[in-house]
Amino acid sequence: MIPFSPPRIDQKVIDEVTAALQSGWITTGPRTKLFEKKITEYCGCKTTVAVNSWTMGMQVLLSWWGIQEGDEVILPAYTYCASANVIVHAGAKPVMVDINPEDFNISVDAVRKAITPKTKAIIAVDLAGFPCDYDQLNALVREESIMEQFSASNDLQRQLGRILVISDAAHSFGATMNGKRSGSLTDISSFSFHAVKNLTTAEGGSLCFNLPDGFDHDEIYKTFCTLILHGQNKDALAKTQKGNWRYDVEEPGFKCNMTDLQAAIGLVELERYQENLDRRKSIFKQYDAAFANESWAITPLHTTENKVSCYHLYQLRIANITEAQRDAIMQVIFDEDVSVNVHFLPLPTLTAYKKRGYKMEDYPETWNKYHNEISLPVYYNLTDEQVQTVVNAVKKAVGSVL
Ligand SMILES: *Cc1c(COP(=O)(O)O)cnc(C)c1O
């Protein structure tokens, strides 16, 4: 069976984790701090805070920004449930909008129409690793008429004076726009280092801050180190210093710090990230070439004049089929011992969001992309021979169902 997205665990990773285990320090410590510093350098952002998942990083972020009941946060209907669940937990309303015809990302026109005086933030998702239209989105929130209707409810929001632009960069580590890397393309980005993502720490994530001048990023870093540790103003490592045991809690915080065991995996992953990215790019090229002459194949957009994907997911679509036919094609592919996937079940198809009144028919482009989509395996250890096996399985499956 060709797996869909296994992590790259080899002796190098095992040695690093073993070294961390043997170091005597297994929770947040020197490896986590180094990992944060290297992410900041790689992404070109102003500061980075490592956390235990994308989800908890975003939850803390929304809380810090003061997102609360009565607020609205705009996001695409086409994403993983995490992007919306965090908004619900913050007590705010997820305002879902449709995606672009040409890619899988949030439509800036749809965002414009969805903005109200209650809009506090936009969570744009770099689906499959392809950056959103941030030139347009960043410009939109700075338009005079949009800024005029923004209503700040705390000092942070007043300081920014406009809607906060957040990237759900769970897929886009290493992607670029105008030569700048994901993590530095909006006010704040959140990465996921979950096991299936293209840079993993088993579970994990990071918040990358890139707020405008005037925001003190050293101060923000300190604040978040506290917020992700119950609000405790000293972490476990600081408390091991002689006599340094007393601490205070000024506000109840969360508990979602990254451990040095996770960071040990991440440091190895980061060091050889370019190698991984190049391999994924090569696999994309092979898929593109294999499907170029198939009239039924709609291959994904991954490169434009100013944007380059990090090749996280290869979202193949099959023209003129129903959702049921897509599912049948996937079954045949599985029977050929190839694992495939669907990214994603649109939020309005999920019971939790149906119950909250969201309707699939309000997002036609999301449905259009979803109903005939099949994600193919893409990862460093996938060999050229296996890529060919995947291609053959897909062609056979499509032939047998169409
Ligand atoms: C994986 C994923 C998340 C959640 O990441 P976790 O680290 O598992 O919390 C959020 N958004 C998208 C688009 C994802 O694919």
The ligand as a Gaussian input file, in Angstrom:
#p B3LYP/6-31G(d) Opt

LIG

0 1
 C       -4.049000      20.759000       9.782000
 C       -4.772000      22.029000       9.613000
 C       -5.086000      22.846000      10.708000
 C       -4.904000      22.392000      12.133000
 O       -3.618000      22.116000      12.503000
 P       -3.317000      21.398000      13.913000
 O       -1.847000      21.603000      14.100000
 O       -3.704000      19.964000      13.772000
 O       -4.112000      22.093000      14.961000
 C       -5.647000      24.077000      10.462000
 N       -5.939000      24.483000       9.213000
 C       -5.689000      23.713000       8.137000
 C       -6.016000      24.231000       6.775000
 C       -5.123000      22.448000       8.307000
 O       -4.923000      21.658000       7.235000

